[in-house]
Amino acid sequence: MNTPKPFACLALASALALQGLAKENLFPILTADILDAPANRIVYEHLAKQAYEALDRREERLGKISTPAQFKEYQENLKKFFVSRIGGFPERTPLHAKVVGKIEGGDHRVEKVIYESQPQHHVTATLYLPKTKPPYPAVLIA
């Protein structure tokens, strides 16, 4: 490869400078332990490190729970955290479900269903119903 020497020197100097800055923690994502990984594993190593740290924090919090009331509080806090991270739930709206077709099977039937998950957002699904006396399980595949 005919790379001009000044360009190659600049690229090498930049790489060394970035590695030095990262080891001084000026770029907090590129920590020294991550940079020691092969180039094709840097992102994996970073994400794995974050995941294991999160699991350690979870383990520590769960270890402090000793009563059902504490566990209930833990669950409620976790739910609030997740709901806040996804930006809350959308407002509930009518589904306007319609059965648009039926297929009879030997011991069950399949109903083709269309419903609105949100206004004007139609979803197709199939509902599998056994031909036994209720109550019975059903499977909806959307």
C-alpha positions as CSV (number, residue, x, y, z in Angstrom):
1,M,0.0,0.0,0.0
2,N,1.4,3.4,-1.0
3,T,0.4,5.5,2.0
4,P,2.3,8.8,2.1
5,K,4.7,8.8,5.1
6,P,3.4,12.1,6.6
7,F,-0.2,10.6,6.6
8,A,1.0,7.4,8.2
9,C,2.9,9.3,10.9
10,L,-0.1,11.5,11.6
11,A,-2.4,8.5,11.9
12,L,0.1,6.7,14.3
13,A,0.6,9.9,16.4
14,S,-3.2,10.4,16.6
15,A,-3.8,6.8,17.7
16,L,-1.1,7.0,20.4
17,A,-2.4,10.3,21.6
18,L,-5.9,9.0,21.9
19,Q,-4.7,5.9,23.7
20,G,-2.8,8.2,26.2
21,L,-5.8,10.5,26.7
22,A,-8.1,7.5,27.2
23,K,-5.8,6.0,29.9
24,E,-5.9,9.4,31.7
25,N,-9.7,8.9,31.7
26,L,-10.3,12.1,29.6
27,F,-12.7,9.9,27.5
28,P,-14.5,7.9,30.2
29,I,-15.9,5.3,27.8
30,L,-12.4,4.4,26.5
31,T,-10.9,3.2,29.8
32,A,-7.6,1.4,29.8
33,D,-9.1,-2.0,30.5
34,I,-11.3,-1.6,27.4
35,L,-8.4,-0.4,25.2
36,D,-6.4,-3.5,26.1
37,A,-9.1,-5.6,24.3
38,P,-8.6,-6.5,20.7
39,A,-10.2,-3.9,18.4
40,N,-13.0,-6.2,17.3
41,R,-14.1,-6.7,21.0
42,I,-13.9,-3.1,22.4
43,V,-17.6,-2.5,22.2
44,Y,-18.4,-6.0,23.6
45,E,-16.0,-5.5,26.5
46,H,-17.5,-2.1,27.3
47,L,-21.1,-3.4,27.3
48,A,-20.1,-6.6,29.2
49,K,-18.4,-4.5,31.9
50,Q,-21.5,-2.3,32.2
51,A,-23.8,-5.3,32.4
52,Y,-21.7,-7.0,35.1
53,E,-21.5,-3.8,37.1
54,A,-25.3,-3.6,36.9
55,L,-25.7,-7.2,38.0
56,D,-23.4,-6.6,41.0
57,R,-25.5,-3.5,42.0
58,R,-28.7,-5.7,41.7
59,E,-27.2,-8.5,43.7
60,E,-26.2,-6.0,46.4
61,R,-29.8,-4.5,46.6
62,L,-31.4,-7.9,46.6
63,G,-29.1,-9.0,49.4
64,K,-30.5,-6.3,51.6
65,I,-34.1,-7.4,51.2
66,S,-35.4,-9.5,54.1
67,T,-39.2,-8.9,54.2
68,P,-42.0,-9.2,51.8
69,A,-42.7,-5.5,52.3
70,Q,-39.1,-4.6,51.3
71,F,-39.4,-6.8,48.2
72,K,-42.7,-5.1,47.2
73,E,-41.0,-1.7,47.6
74,Y,-38.1,-3.0,45.4
75,Q,-40.5,-4.1,42.7
76,E,-42.4,-0.8,42.7
77,N,-39.2,1.2,42.5
78,L,-38.0,-1.0,39.6
79,K,-41.3,-0.6,37.8
80,K,-41.2,3.2,38.2
81,F,-37.6,3.2,36.9
82,F,-38.4,1.2,33.8
83,V,-41.6,3.2,33.0
84,S,-39.6,6.4,33.3
85,R,-36.9,5.1,30.9
86,I,-39.4,4.2,28.2
87,G,-41.2,7.6,28.6
88,G,-44.4,6.2,30.2
89,F,-47.2,4.2,28.7
90,P,-49.5,5.6,26.0
91,E,-53.0,6.5,26.9
92,R,-55.4,3.5,26.8
93,T,-57.8,3.6,23.9
94,P,-60.6,1.3,22.6
95,L,-59.3,-1.7,20.7
96,H,-62.2,-1.8,18.2
97,A,-61.5,-5.5,17.7
98,K,-63.2,-7.3,14.8
99,V,-63.3,-10.9,13.8
100,V,-62.8,-11.0,10.0
101,G,-62.7,-14.7,9.4
102,K,-62.9,-18.1,11.1
103,I,-61.2,-21.4,10.3
104,E,-62.6,-24.6,11.8
105,G,-60.2,-27.2,12.9
106,G,-60.8,-30.6,14.5
107,D,-60.6,-29.7,18.2
108,H,-60.1,-26.0,17.9
109,R,-61.0,-23.0,15.7
110,V,-58.8,-20.1,14.5
111,E,-60.3,-16.6,14.4
112,K,-58.7,-13.9,12.3
113,V,-58.8,-10.6,14.2
114,I,-58.0,-7.0,13.5
115,Y,-57.7,-4.5,16.3
116,E,-56.3,-1.0,16.9
117,S,-53.4,-0.9,19.3
118,Q,-53.5,2.9,19.0
119,P,-56.1,5.0,17.1
120,Q,-55.7,4.3,13.3
121,H,-52.9,1.8,14.0
122,H,-54.3,-1.6,12.9
123,V,-52.9,-4.9,14.0
124,T,-53.7,-8.3,12.6
125,A,-53.8,-11.4,14.8
126,T,-54.9,-15.0,14.9
127,L,-56.8,-16.3,18.0
128,Y,-56.6,-20.0,18.6
129,L,-59.6,-21.3,20.7
130,P,-60.2,-24.9,21.8
131,K,-63.6,-26.4,21.2
132,T,-64.1,-27.5,24.8
133,K,-66.4,-26.1,27.5
134,P,-65.1,-22.8,29.1
135,P,-63.0,-21.8,30.9
136,Y,-60.2,-22.6,28.5
137,P,-56.9,-21.2,27.5
138,A,-56.5,-19.2,24.3
139,V,-53.5,-18.1,22.3
140,L,-53.4,-14.8,20.5
141,I,-50.6,-14.3,18.0
142,A,-50.2,-10.8,16.7
